């Protein structure tokens, strides 16, 4: 139990993520998907140089529960490098990886065949993996186990180092009422009551401790402007004879640069002056490979549209993509009063009720089940794309 250990803790790789209307010149694929793949490869490259005893992936391997074949192939290719190096690995499913309906199946059933030496926990129960040669026991609580009606039960056992791996948001990281995305799972404090030597967390894209022995590794790439302040990478967790040896070491992974430009103001500048201000900032930045974002403040809709049109034309070659967002004037005559207390029914609920009403009279039981599964999956994917678009900050 007392032998030194080095563990690579990685999470939130989000393979298959897509955003922005930009293609990679070499492959013709979405540029951000290619960026995500490359960052994951760089992370694996670095892990293989670190002489680790074990790799833990804390979930959200993929951005969607039904990832593209590009994403699946890339994950298998890179993880086989870990297997070929003889490094044991544990992978859990996060909220993005977990199908909404259990009957729909999971990509992880394929990965269990493609990666026979990788321990995968992607179902709806907690799992236990024991590595006798390392004196190590890992309890895995994937997203599916967190949404079960019966709460997951965690515990440590004597004479082993005990590690918990799970995926969700711990209390105290965000302000009350704030969530990072729809469907976020809040982790109950009861999960952490056992005396684990380390708790490997996934979900939050910033590398940060939740409490002294529990850390988020952060993501390996930024998924949108909500991650602008994150430093992508992973953690090296070291144990000596007495337990956890100091704080984990954050290993930075090279990724696509994202730069927030200074906002420009429509109430003090003309349209040409706004455009010149943004172009000057891009010239000073001097990085045509960077993703950039600027906010146009206190401009009416006509001003904003003209600024947007001119910048789309003038920024070619100065930035990979410029996201332009608008903050409307406070007294805008176009403003609409929205009653935030009004309840809008969940689309998934409406769709489920629609299918249920037609089952029997209009739909056979088999057709209704398949229609509900596929329709719910499509709605979930559409809602996620809307969320991704909002995080990227595109549009007024």
MARVO-837948 format. One record per residue: x negated, y, z of N, C-alpha, C, O in turn; residue number from 1. Coordinates in steps of 0.02 Angstrom, whole numbers. Each point is the difference from the previous one (the first is absolute). Example, Ala and Ser with C-alpha at 12.3 -4.5 7.8 and 13.67 -1.06 7.14 Angstrom:
2
nu|nv|nw|cau|cav|caw|cu|cv|cw|ou|ov|ow|pos
-660|-284|390|45|59|0|-45|60|0|-52|-1|33|1
70|54|-69|-42|59|3|39|55|37|-25|55|8|2
END
This chain:
396
nu|nv|nw|cau|cav|caw|cu|cv|cw|ou|ov|ow|pos
-41|-61|0|41|61|0|-42|63|0|23|53|-21|1
-86|-59|45|-40|61|10|-46|17|-58|-38|48|4|2
40|-87|-59|-45|15|-55|19|67|-33|59|16|-4|3
-109|22|-19|16|63|-35|40|-13|-63|-9|-51|-33|4
53|98|17|41|-6|-61|3|67|-36|-2|53|31|5
6|-57|-97|13|60|-41|60|-16|-44|1|-49|-37|6
50|92|42|62|-11|-37|14|61|-44|-5|57|22|7
23|-70|-85|22|54|-45|76|5|5|36|-49|-14|8
-11|107|33|72|12|7|19|49|-56|-19|59|1|9
58|-84|-49|21|39|-58|76|-3|-3|31|-47|26|10
0|96|-56|73|1|-5|23|49|-53|-40|39|-27|11
104|-43|11|33|49|-43|-38|13|-65|-17|57|-16|12
5|-111|-21|-33|5|-64|49|20|-56|-21|29|-50|13
84|-45|59|54|22|-45|-15|-12|-74|12|44|-42|14
-38|-102|26|-13|-17|-70|65|3|-40|52|-24|23|15
-56|52|-82|59|8|-42|34|67|6|48|14|-35|16
-74|29|79|28|68|7|-8|37|-66|-51|-5|-33|17
103|42|15|-1|41|-61|24|70|17|45|9|41|18
-75|41|-73|22|70|9|-31|42|-55|-54|-15|-25|19
88|68|8|-24|51|-47|-3|-26|-73|-16|-58|-11|20
32|101|-36|1|-20|-70|-70|5|-31|-10|36|-49|21
-38|-74|77|-69|2|-24|-23|-71|-13|7|-43|44|22
-35|30|-103|-24|-66|-17|-76|-4|6|-35|49|-14|23
11|-107|34|-72|-13|0|-22|-10|-72|28|-42|-36|24
-79|79|14|-21|-2|-70|-26|-68|-20|10|-21|-58|25
-42|-15|103|-31|-64|-18|51|-57|-5|-7|-44|-42|26
57|45|85|46|-56|3|70|15|-25|38|-46|-17|27
-20|110|14|68|19|-19|51|-8|56|59|13|-10|28
-83|-33|69|45|-9|58|8|66|37|-37|48|-12|29
86|-46|57|9|59|42|-64|14|39|-28|-44|32|30
6|106|-35|-64|18|31|-2|-13|75|-50|-23|26|31
105|38|8|0|-10|72|-1|-74|18|-28|-19|52|32
59|-24|-93|-5|-72|11|-73|-23|-6|-23|-41|40|33
-11|67|-90|-70|-18|-10|-42|26|59|-45|-35|24|34
59|96|-1|-36|27|58|7|-45|61|-48|-13|36|35
110|-11|-24|13|-44|57|-40|-64|-5|-30|-23|49|36
29|-7|-110|-39|-61|-11|-74|11|14|-32|-40|33|37
6|95|-59|-72|13|8|-19|11|73|-53|-23|22|38
95|57|15|-15|11|70|-1|-66|39|-42|-10|43|39
89|-34|-60|1|-66|33|-64|-38|-16|-29|-32|44|40
8|33|-107|-62|-33|-19|-60|28|39|-43|-37|23|41
41|103|-17|-56|31|37|1|-22|74|-52|-11|30|42
112|6|-2|5|-23|69|-26|-71|7|-37|-15|47|43
56|-29|-92|-25|-69|2|-75|-2|-11|-35|-38|34|44
9|78|-80|-72|5|-11|-36|15|66|-49|-32|17|45
75|81|20|-32|21|62|7|-53|54|-47|-12|38|46
106|-19|-33|10|-53|50|-51|-56|-10|-27|-26|49|47
14|8|-112|-47|-54|-14|-72|18|19|-42|-44|8|48
28|109|-1|-67|21|21|-7|4|76|-56|8|26|49
111|-14|10|0|13|73|-11|-62|43|-3|6|61|50
-4|-64|-91|-13|-62|37|52|-11|56|-17|-9|58|51
81|12|-78|53|-8|49|17|-74|9|-13|-41|-44|52
43|25|101|20|-68|16|72|-15|-21|19|-58|-8|53
21|112|-1|71|-9|-15|26|64|-32|-24|55|13|54
75|-63|-56|35|57|-31|73|-4|21|30|-53|-2|55
-2|110|22|71|6|17|31|52|-46|-26|56|-5|56
80|-74|-29|39|50|-39|66|12|38|39|-46|11|57
-28|109|9|57|17|42|65|15|-36|45|31|29|58
-38|-51|-92|64|6|-35|4|55|-50|-44|43|-5|59
99|-44|-35|7|42|-60|-58|-13|-48|-34|46|-22|60
24|-110|8|-47|-19|-53|22|31|-65|-40|29|-37|61
106|-34|24|29|27|-62|47|58|16|22|8|57|62
-9|31|-108|45|57|10|73|-20|-5|44|36|24|63
-31|-93|-55|68|-24|-8|3|-75|16|-51|-35|-6|64
109|11|27|6|-70|18|-3|-45|-62|-13|-60|6|65
25|89|-65|-9|-37|-62|-51|37|-42|17|37|-46|66
-81|-47|62|-53|38|-34|-10|-22|-72|21|-54|-20|67
-55|97|-18|-17|-17|-69|-52|-56|-1|-34|-12|49|68
29|-21|-107|-51|-52|-6|-69|29|3|-47|-33|24|69
37|95|-47|-65|34|7|-19|2|74|-57|-16|19|70
104|37|23|-14|7|72|-16|-67|32|-47|-6|39|71
88|-45|-55|-11|-66|29|-68|-28|-22|-38|-26|40|72
23|32|-104|-63|-26|-26|-59|35|33|-50|-32|18|73
55|97|-10|-56|37|30|-11|-21|72|-57|-7|22|74
111|-3|15|-7|-21|70|-32|-69|4|-46|-10|40|75
69|-36|-81|-28|-68|1|-75|2|-20|-41|-33|32|76
26|71|-83|-70|4|-23|-46|25|56|-53|-30|12|77
74|83|22|-43|28|52|-3|-44|62|-53|-8|30|78
109|-21|-11|1|-42|60|-37|-66|-11|-24|-30|48|79
20|7|-110|-40|-60|-13|-74|14|12|-38|-46|17|80
17|107|-25|-70|18|16|-12|-9|75|-53|-23|21|81
103|41|20|-6|-9|72|-1|-75|16|-41|-22|41|82
85|-17|-72|2|-72|11|-66|-32|-20|-27|-43|36|83
0|63|-94|-62|-30|-25|-59|16|45|-49|-37|2|84
54|93|35|-53|17|47|7|-38|66|-41|6|44|85
94|-46|-39|11|-41|60|25|39|60|-9|-21|57|86
41|79|-70|25|42|55|74|-15|10|40|11|-45|87
-21|-36|104|72|-12|13|39|66|0|-26|52|19|88
88|-56|-41|41|60|-9|71|-12|23|28|-54|-11|89
1|104|43|71|-1|19|34|59|-32|-24|57|4|90
80|-69|-38|39|52|-33|72|-3|24|29|-54|3|91
-1|112|16|71|1|16|37|44|-50|-30|41|-35|92
96|-50|32|42|41|-44|25|62|38|19|-4|59|93
-20|60|-93|28|62|28|70|12|-26|29|-43|-32|94
-3|102|46|68|15|-23|6|4|-76|52|-19|-27|95
-104|42|-7|2|3|-73|-3|-70|-31|26|-11|-54|96
-58|-36|89|-9|-67|-26|60|-45|11|6|-52|-32|97
38|70|77|52|-46|24|65|10|-39|28|55|1|98
-3|-107|-34|64|6|-37|57|19|47|1|-20|58|99
45|59|-83|57|21|40|44|-60|18|30|-3|54|100
-26|-44|-100|41|-60|12|-44|-62|-1|-39|-10|-46|101
46|-30|97|-44|-58|8|5|-49|-57|-49|-31|-20|102
110|23|-8|10|-49|-53|-36|18|-64|-6|-41|-45|103
-17|102|40|-32|23|-62|-70|-27|-10|-27|8|-55|104
-3|-39|106|-68|-26|-7|-51|56|7|17|59|2|105
-80|-79|2|-53|48|12|-61|-17|-42|-14|-59|-12|106
-22|110|-10|-62|-11|-38|-51|-37|42|-45|-33|-27|107
51|37|94|-50|-33|42|3|-76|-5|-49|-34|16|108
106|6|-37|4|-73|-11|-46|-20|-57|-28|-55|1|109
19|99|-50|-48|-13|-54|-71|10|25|-45|-38|-18|110
34|89|59|-67|15|24|-27|-55|45|-60|-12|3|111
105|-23|32|-22|-56|42|-31|-55|-42|-44|-37|24|112
66|31|-86|-28|-50|-45|-64|27|-33|-50|-36|-6|113
51|99|-14|-57|30|-34|-59|13|47|-57|1|-22|114
72|8|87|-53|15|49|6|-50|58|22|17|54|115
-42|-79|-66|12|-53|50|-39|9|65|20|-27|51|116
-75|65|-53|-40|9|61|18|64|38|-34|18|48|117
86|16|-70|23|62|33|63|-15|40|48|-28|-27|118
-49|46|91|59|-10|42|48|57|-12|-18|58|8|119
79|-75|-26|50|51|-18|60|-5|47|27|-55|10|120
-6|111|17|60|4|41|47|50|-32|-9|61|7|121
59|-86|-41|44|44|-39|73|-19|7|42|23|-40|122
-25|-64|90|69|-20|9|37|41|51|-13|60|8|123
58|-92|27|44|35|47|-10|-24|72|43|9|43|124
-100|-41|-32|-20|-21|67|-73|19|11|-37|10|-48|125
17|-5|111|-70|12|14|-40|-64|-13|27|-55|4|126
-91|63|-19|-45|-57|-13|-61|4|45|-17|53|25|127
-15|-110|-17|-62|-4|40|-54|-33|-41|12|-53|-31|128
-71|83|29|-57|-29|-35|-58|-3|49|-20|51|30|129
-8|-110|-21|-55|-10|47|-63|-19|-39|1|-44|-43|130
-55|79|58|-65|-13|-31|-47|-24|55|-31|40|35|131
27|-105|-27|-37|-29|55|-73|19|-1|-30|14|53|132
0|-12|-113|-71|15|-4|-15|72|20|-57|16|19|133
107|27|-23|-9|70|20|26|13|71|-9|55|27|134
40|-105|3|30|11|65|55|53|-3|7|40|46|135
31|-42|-100|46|55|-16|70|-26|-14|9|-50|-35|136
41|84|63|70|-15|-14|34|64|-25|-6|52|31|137
40|-58|-87|35|58|-29|75|-14|0|22|-52|-25|138
16|97|53|73|-4|-4|23|52|-51|-14|60|7|139
48|-83|-58|22|42|-55|75|13|5|39|-48|5|140
-20|111|-6|71|18|2|15|43|-62|-6|61|2|141
25|-93|-58|14|38|-61|64|40|5|37|-6|49|142
-24|46|-99|60|43|1|63|-42|7|46|20|36|143
-43|-78|-69|59|-41|4|17|-22|70|58|-4|19|144
-110|-10|22|12|-19|69|24|58|42|35|-10|50|145
-53|71|-70|21|59|38|73|17|-11|32|31|43|146
-4|-50|-101|70|16|-15|47|-57|16|60|4|-13|147
-86|-58|40|42|-56|22|43|22|59|-22|40|41|148
83|-66|-36|41|16|59|-33|-21|66|6|34|51|149
-43|-91|-53|-36|-23|59|-69|34|0|-39|-8|-47|150
25|45|100|-63|37|4|-60|-47|0|3|-55|29|151
-57|77|-61|-62|-39|0|-28|-3|71|3|49|38|152
-31|-106|-21|-30|-10|66|-75|-6|-9|-23|-45|-35|153
-15|89|65|-73|-2|-6|-31|-19|67|27|15|53|154
-84|-48|-57|-33|-22|61|-73|-14|-16|-18|-14|-57|155
-23|17|108|-71|-18|-6|-11|-65|37|37|-17|46|156
-89|-20|-67|-17|-62|35|-71|4|25|-42|34|-31|157
27|-66|87|-68|4|28|-52|-36|-42|17|-42|-42|158
-80|60|53|-58|-32|-31|-7|15|-74|-41|-32|-34|159
79|79|8|-7|23|-69|1|77|-1|29|32|44|160
-61|-5|-94|14|70|-15|68|1|-35|11|-40|-46|161
33|85|66|68|4|-27|9|64|-39|-13|55|26|162
35|-61|-88|13|59|-42|72|-4|-25|23|-52|-22|163
12|108|26|67|7|-27|-4|40|-65|-35|50|-3|164
70|-74|-48|4|36|-64|73|14|-15|40|-47|-2|165
-22|110|-8|70|16|-16|2|64|-41|-52|32|-11|166
113|-14|-11|7|54|-49|61|43|18|56|-24|-3|167
-68|86|21|55|45|18|-28|62|35|-60|10|3|168
105|31|23|-19|62|32|6|-4|76|54|-15|26|169
-108|28|8|1|1|73|24|67|25|-5|51|-34|170
33|-51|94|24|62|30|-59|47|13|-54|-22|18|171
67|87|-26|-49|50|17|-44|23|-57|-36|50|8|172
36|-85|-64|-41|20|-57|32|60|-36|-35|48|-16|173
100|-52|4|36|54|-33|45|36|49|16|-27|53|174
3|88|-70|48|37|42|67|-36|0|16|-34|-48|175
22|41|102|66|-33|4|44|17|-60|6|58|-20|176
24|-109|-10|45|10|-57|-35|1|-67|34|-1|-52|177
-101|3|51|-37|2|-62|-16|-71|-23|-22|-41|40|178
33|27|-105|-19|-65|-29|-43|13|-61|5|53|-31|179
-46|-102|13|-42|7|-58|34|-22|-64|-19|20|-55|180
72|-63|62|36|-23|-59|64|-35|23|5|-20|58|181
45|13|-102|61|-35|18|-15|-73|17|-44|-31|-30|182
80|4|78|-9|-70|19|-59|-13|44|-18|-58|11|183
-12|110|15|-59|-9|44|20|-38|63|51|15|31|184
-92|-63|-12|14|-41|59|-37|27|61|-62|2|0|185
99|18|51|-31|22|62|-18|-61|42|42|-44|10|186
-103|41|14|-24|-57|37|19|6|74|-16|50|32|187
50|-101|-7|21|0|70|-61|-9|45|-44|-40|-15|188
42|76|69|-57|-4|46|-10|-69|29|-55|-16|22|189
108|-25|-21|-6|-68|28|-50|-43|-40|-26|-48|26|190
14|66|-90|-48|-37|-40|-70|3|28|-40|-45|-10|191
26|100|47|-69|13|20|-13|-15|74|-52|19|27|192
99|-51|6|-8|-11|72|-51|-54|17|-29|1|54|193
19|-49|-99|-51|-52|12|-70|31|-5|-9|53|-30|194
-39|-86|60|-68|26|3|-39|-21|-62|-41|-45|2|195
55|80|-58|-37|-13|-61|-67|37|2|-4|56|26|196
-47|-88|-55|-66|32|-2|-1|55|-53|-37|49|5|197
79|-57|-57|5|51|-53|68|-8|-34|25|-55|-7|198
4|112|-13|63|0|-37|-12|35|-67|-14|60|-2|199
19|-98|-52|-11|25|-67|67|23|-30|44|-41|-13|200
-38|106|3|63|29|-23|-3|20|-73|-52|23|-24|201
107|-31|-11|9|25|-67|62|44|-3|41|-2|45|202
-35|41|-97|57|43|-17|-20|73|-4|15|33|-50|203
-48|-6|101|-18|71|-1|-64|8|-41|-47|-38|10|204
46|86|-55|-55|5|-48|-60|39|25|-48|11|-37|205
51|11|99|-56|34|31|-33|-47|51|35|-32|40|206
-101|27|-42|-35|-42|49|0|36|67|-30|54|8|207
63|-85|41|9|34|65|16|-52|53|32|-51|-15|208
-53|62|77|19|-47|53|72|14|24|19|58|9|209
19|-111|0|66|7|31|-8|2|76|35|37|35|210
-81|-77|-10|-24|2|69|-68|-36|-1|-19|-25|-53|211
-19|22|109|-70|-18|-3|-18|-64|-39|-51|-1|-34|212
91|-52|37|-18|-61|-35|43|-12|-63|-3|-54|-29|213
42|102|9|45|-7|-58|-16|55|-51|3|60|17|214
-18|-80|-78|-21|49|-51|37|-13|-66|13|-56|-20|215
5|112|-12|19|-1|-70|-64|5|-42|-43|43|14|216
37|-86|-64|-60|4|-43|6|57|-50|-51|23|-27|217
113|-1|13|11|48|-54|5|-37|-66|-12|-60|-4|218
29|97|-48|7|-29|-67|-66|4|-38|-46|35|21|219
41|-72|-76|-61|1|-40|3|51|-56|-49|11|-35|220
107|21|26|8|55|-48|56|44|26|40|-21|42|221
-35|82|-67|55|45|17|58|-15|-47|-9|-7|-60|222
70|2|89|58|-17|-40|41|61|-21|51|-8|-34|223
-72|66|52|38|61|-17|-24|56|43|-47|-7|39|224
79|65|-47|-24|59|36|13|-4|75|-28|38|39|225
71|-84|-18|8|-12|71|-62|-30|31|-9|3|61|226
-35|-32|-103|-63|-29|23|-60|46|-13|-57|-22|6|227
69|84|-24|-54|44|-22|-56|6|51|-58|7|-19|228
75|-8|83|-50|9|53|-32|-66|21|-46|1|41|229
68|-56|-68|-28|-65|19|-68|-11|-32|-15|27|-53|230
-27|-65|87|-64|-22|-27|4|-75|-12|-8|-39|47|231
20|18|-109|11|-71|-13|-60|-43|18|-58|22|-5|232
72|-84|26|-53|-46|18|27|-59|40|58|-18|-7|233
-101|-10|48|20|-56|42|-44|1|62|-43|44|6|234
53|-92|40|-36|-1|63|-44|-62|7|19|-54|-22|235
-77|63|53|-40|-56|24|7|-2|76|-17|48|35|236
43|-103|-10|13|-9|71|-52|-48|28|-6|-57|-24|237
-31|78|74|-54|-42|27|15|-21|72|26|39|40|238
-42|-101|-25|6|-27|67|-69|-24|23|-36|-33|-37|239
19|49|99|-60|-29|30|23|-50|53|58|-20|2|240
-103|-1|42|17|-50|49|52|22|50|33|-42|31|241
-24|108|-23|48|26|48|67|21|-30|44|22|36|242
-37|-29|-101|62|21|-32|-12|51|-55|-52|-1|-33|243
100|45|23|-4|50|-53|-60|45|12|-8|29|54|244
-35|-22|-105|-62|38|6|10|71|-27|-14|12|-59|245
39|33|101|12|69|-22|59|5|-48|36|-48|-11|246
-28|107|-18|54|11|-48|-17|-32|-67|-59|-5|-17|247
109|-17|-21|-14|-26|-67|-35|53|-43|10|60|8|248
-50|-85|-55|-35|44|-47|42|9|-63|19|-49|-32|249
-4|111|15|39|14|-61|-47|1|-59|-49|38|-1|250
63|-80|-49|-39|-3|-61|40|35|-56|52|-24|-20|251
-78|80|-3|35|39|-50|-6|-34|-69|-53|-25|-18|252
108|26|-18|2|-28|-68|10|58|-49|44|41|8|253
-86|-39|-59|6|52|-51|67|-6|-36|20|-55|-20|254
14|111|12|65|-2|-34|10|65|-39|-44|43|-2|255
101|-37|-29|17|58|-41|5|62|45|39|0|47|256
-78|54|-60|5|60|41|67|35|-9|27|3|-56|257
-1|24|111|63|39|-1|-15|67|33|-27|3|55|258
44|51|-89|-16|67|25|63|44|1|34|8|-51|259
-20|20|110|55|48|6|-26|70|-14|-45|24|34|260
73|8|-85|-20|69|-16|37|49|46|51|-18|31|261
-76|78|-27|34|51|40|66|19|-34|2|5|-61|262
50|5|99|65|19|-30|-4|68|-35|-40|43|18|263
83|-35|-68|4|64|-35|70|28|10|48|-37|11|264
-41|103|-15|62|34|21|32|39|-57|-30|45|-30|265
92|-65|14|36|32|-54|25|70|16|17|37|-46|266
-14|-19|110|25|67|17|-54|53|-3|15|60|4|267
-78|-81|-12|-55|50|-4|-39|-6|-65|-40|45|-16|268
50|-99|-22|-38|-11|-61|47|-11|-58|54|-29|8|269
-74|52|-67|38|-14|-61|-15|-72|-22|-45|-32|27|270
84|8|-75|-11|-68|-24|-71|-10|-26|-33|-48|19|271
7|93|-63|-70|-9|-23|-50|2|58|-50|-35|-2|272
62|77|52|-46|4|57|2|-65|41|-52|-22|25|273
111|-7|-17|5|-64|35|-40|-53|-36|-38|-38|30|274
48|35|-96|-36|-50|-40|-75|10|5|-37|-48|8|275
14|110|-14|-72|15|5|-28|-20|68|-55|-25|5|276
94|37|48|-22|-18|68|-11|-75|6|-49|-22|29|277
96|-17|-56|-7|-73|4|-59|-23|-42|-38|-42|23|278
31|69|-83|-56|-20|-44|-67|17|32|-48|-38|-6|279
44|96|40|-62|20|34|-17|-51|55|-58|-19|8|280
109|-3|29|-12|-49|53|-26|-66|-29|-44|-32|28|281
73|11|-85|-22|-62|-31|-71|6|-27|-39|-47|4|282
21|106|-30|-68|11|-24|-50|-4|58|-53|-30|-7|283
71|60|64|-45|-2|58|-5|-71|28|-53|-20|24|284
107|-17|-28|-1|-69|24|-47|-42|-43|-40|-39|26|285
44|48|-91|-47|-32|-47|1|-76|0|-52|-31|-8|286
112|2|16|5|-73|0|59|-21|-43|56|-6|25|287
-68|-5|-89|56|-19|-44|30|-68|15|52|-17|-28|288
-84|-24|70|25|-66|18|46|2|61|30|-51|17|289
-24|109|15|40|5|61|74|8|-15|19|30|-50|290
22|-57|95|71|17|1|7|64|40|-30|6|53|291
69|41|-78|7|64|34|73|17|9|44|-25|-36|292
-31|69|84|68|21|13|0|74|20|-44|22|37|293
93|15|-61|7|70|20|74|14|13|43|-27|-34|294
-30|69|82|69|20|14|10|72|-23|-39|45|17|295
92|-35|-55|20|67|-23|54|24|48|55|-27|3|296
-71|78|35|45|25|52|35|64|-22|-27|41|-37|297
88|-34|62|39|61|-10|6|19|-74|-5|59|-17|298
15|-109|-25|12|12|-71|70|-23|-16|22|-52|25|299
13|89|-66|66|-23|-20|-8|-57|-51|-55|-14|-23|300
110|-17|6|-3|-59|-43|-30|16|-68|-39|-40|-27|301
56|97|-1|-26|18|-66|-76|9|2|-36|-24|-44|302
12|59|96|-72|9|8|-35|-67|5|-51|-13|-32|303
79|-30|75|-31|-65|12|-5|-41|-64|-52|-29|-15|304
106|27|-24|0|-39|-61|-52|26|-50|-33|-39|-34|305
26|104|31|-49|30|-45|-71|-16|23|-44|-16|-41|306
32|20|107|-65|-17|27|-16|-73|-14|-55|-17|-21|307
104|-26|33|-9|-72|-11|-17|-14|-73|-46|-39|-15|308
82|70|-30|-11|-11|-72|-71|21|-20|-34|-36|-37|309
12|94|61|-66|26|-19|-56|-41|30|-50|-13|-33|310
59|-8|96|-53|-40|32|-6|-69|-30|-55|-27|-4|311
110|-2|-17|-4|-65|-33|-44|4|-63|-36|-46|-17|312
41|102|-16|-38|10|-62|-73|18|13|-45|-22|-36|313
32|61|89|-66|29|10|-47|-41|44|-60|13|2|314
86|-63|33|-42|-36|48|-32|-63|-28|-36|-34|35|315
48|18|-98|-29|-59|-30|-77|4|4|-30|50|-18|316
0|-104|42|-73|-2|7|-26|31|64|-60|-5|14|317
103|36|25|-22|32|62|19|-42|62|-29|9|53|318
79|-54|-61|22|-43|55|33|-61|-32|28|4|-54|319
-32|-61|88|33|-59|-27|75|11|-4|32|-18|-49|320
-4|48|102|71|17|0|12|54|53|-24|-5|56|321
61|56|-75|19|53|46|73|-8|18|44|3|-44|322
-30|-13|108|68|-2|25|19|71|21|-34|31|41|323
89|-6|-68|23|68|15|66|-5|38|48|-29|-25|324
-46|57|84|62|-1|39|22|71|13|-40|47|-4|325
102|-38|21|29|67|8|32|8|68|39|-43|22|326
-55|97|10|36|21|60|43|59|-20|-26|54|-14|327
92|-63|15|46|51|-24|1|60|48|-15|-8|59|328
31|68|-84|8|58|44|52|-14|54|49|-35|-11|329
-61|62|70|45|-12|57|71|21|-15|47|-31|24|330
-38|85|-62|67|26|-15|21|-17|-70|36|39|-32|331
-57|-96|8|16|-19|-69|75|-5|-11|35|-34|39|332
-8|67|-91|72|-4|-14|20|-70|-24|59|-17|-2|333
-110|-23|-17|16|-67|-23|2|-51|56|17|-58|-10|334
-34|81|71|-2|-47|56|68|-29|13|51|33|-8|335
-50|-97|27|63|-35|14|0|-20|73|-49|-28|25|336
104|42|9|7|-20|70|16|-75|3|51|-23|-27|337
-93|-15|60|11|-72|7|14|-16|73|-38|20|44|338
91|-55|-33|16|-21|68|-41|-62|16|17|-55|-21|339
-72|64|60|-45|-55|14|32|-52|46|-24|-56|5|340
79|75|28|32|-48|44|47|-47|-37|24|-50|27|341
-10|67|-90|45|-41|-40|-31|-69|-13|-60|-5|-13|342
100|-47|18|-25|-68|-8|10|-23|-72|56|1|-26|343
-111|-22|-6|4|-28|-68|-11|-74|5|-51|-21|28|344
96|-18|-52|-4|-73|9|-59|-29|-38|-17|21|-55|345
-14|-70|86|-58|-34|-27|20|-36|-65|50|-35|-3|346
-91|45|-50|15|-31|-65|-1|-76|5|40|-34|-31|347
-86|8|71|-3|-72|8|65|-27|30|26|-52|-21|348
0|88|71|62|-21|32|58|2|-49|40|-46|-4|349
-36|100|-35|54|8|-49|-3|-57|-52|51|-28|-19|350
-113|13|-4|-7|-53|-50|20|-68|29|33|-39|-33|351
-54|25|95|18|-63|33|75|-7|7|28|-54|-12|352
6|108|31|72|-1|7|34|-11|-68|50|-35|-5|353
-77|66|-47|28|-7|-67|-3|-73|-23|49|-26|-26|354
-107|-6|37|-6|-70|-20|46|-44|41|32|-46|-26|355
-28|60|91|42|-41|44|74|4|-20|36|-50|3|356
-13|110|-25|69|8|-20|17|-39|-64|57|-21|-9|357
-107|12|-34|12|-34|-64|-16|-74|2|15|-37|-47|358
-45|15|102|-17|-71|6|64|-41|6|46|17|37|359
-45|-71|-74|58|-44|3|48|13|-58|10|-44|-42|360
19|105|40|48|16|-53|-34|14|-66|22|-23|-52|361
-77|62|55|-35|20|-62|-67|-35|-8|-21|-15|-56|362
-14|2|111|-67|-30|-4|1|-67|36|32|-8|52|363
-67|-41|-81|-10|-63|36|-48|12|59|-36|51|0|364
35|-95|48|-45|8|58|-73|2|-22|-40|39|26|365
23|-83|-74|-70|-2|-23|-19|65|-35|-53|28|12|366
98|-4|-57|-15|63|-36|-4|58|49|-45|42|-6|367
91|-40|54|1|56|48|-65|2|40|-27|54|13|368
1|-113|7|-62|-3|38|-59|27|-41|-40|39|24|369
37|-62|-87|-56|22|-43|6|75|-17|-49|36|-1|370
110|-14|-13|11|70|-17|-18|45|59|-32|52|-8|371
52|-73|68|-16|39|60|-75|3|11|-27|53|16|372
-7|-108|-25|-73|-2|10|-36|45|-50|-42|41|20|373
59|-48|-84|-35|38|-51|18|74|3|-42|44|-8|374
106|-30|19|21|70|4|-31|35|60|-21|57|-6|375
19|-91|63|-30|30|60|-74|12|-10|-27|50|23|376
-6|-97|-57|-72|9|-14|-11|60|-45|-47|39|11|377
90|-31|-62|-7|58|-45|12|66|37|-35|49|-12|378
86|-48|56|12|60|39|-58|17|45|-20|58|7|379
-8|-110|25|-57|11|44|-59|29|-39|-34|46|24|380
21|-74|-83|-55|24|-41|11|72|-22|-46|41|1|381
109|-25|-21|16|68|-21|-8|50|57|-26|55|-9|382
49|-75|69|-6|44|57|-73|11|19|-19|55|20|383
-23|-108|-28|-71|7|15|-33|47|-49|-44|39|18|384
64|-43|-82|-30|45|-50|19|73|13|-41|44|-10|385
102|-33|34|20|68|18|-44|25|58|-23|57|0|386
13|-101|50|-42|19|57|-71|15|-23|-29|50|22|387
1|-92|-66|-68|11|-25|-5|66|-37|-48|37|7|388
100|-22|-48|1|62|-38|0|61|47|-33|50|-12|389
73|-56|66|3|56|48|-66|9|35|-21|57|12|390
-13|-112|5|-65|5|31|-52|31|-46|-45|35|22|391
52|-49|-87|-46|30|-48|13|74|-9|-43|37|-24|392
103|-15|45|15|72|-1|16|28|-68|-11|60|-11|393
35|-99|-34|13|24|-67|67|36|-6|52|-29|16|394
-54|91|-39|63|35|-15|22|48|52|-29|3|54|395
82|35|-70|24|51|45|43|-31|54|25|36|44|396
END
